[in-house]
Amino acid sequence: QLSNLVAFIRLNLFVKIDLQKWLDEPFDQPKPKPIIAIQGVLF
């Protein structure tokens, strides 16, 4: 089982991501939506 995991890691698991960043935060956090001001200038 462990050899399968090691083989999978060697087969491009971390090609497109930074390994240290992924180890720090393995799950993506949703980005906050920008606040859109609907009310215009009053004066």
C-alpha contacts under 8 A as a table, 3 or more apart, distances in Angstrom:
res1	aa1	res2	aa2	distance
1	Q	4	N	5.21
1	Q	5	L	6.54
2	L	5	L	5.03
2	L	6	V	6.25
3	S	6	V	5.05
3	S	7	A	6.05
4	N	7	A	5.06
4	N	8	F	6.09
5	L	8	F	5.07
5	L	9	I	6.22
6	V	9	I	5.12
6	V	10	R	6.23
7	A	10	R	5.05
7	A	11	L	6.23
8	F	11	L	5.00
8	F	12	N	7.41
8	F	13	L	6.61
9	I	12	N	6.35
9	I	13	L	5.00
9	I	14	F	7.04
10	R	13	L	6.76
12	N	15	V	5.04
13	L	16	K	7.89
14	F	17	I	5.46
14	F	18	D	6.98
14	F	19	L	6.28
15	V	18	D	7.87
17	I	21	K	7.83
17	I	22	W	7.05
18	D	21	K	5.40
18	D	22	W	6.18
19	L	22	W	5.10
19	L	23	L	6.11
20	Q	23	L	5.05
20	Q	24	D	6.22
21	K	24	D	5.15
21	K	25	E	6.25
21	K	26	P	7.91
22	W	25	E	5.13
22	W	26	P	4.83
22	W	27	F	7.81
23	L	26	P	5.59
25	E	28	D	7.09
37	A	40	G	7.32
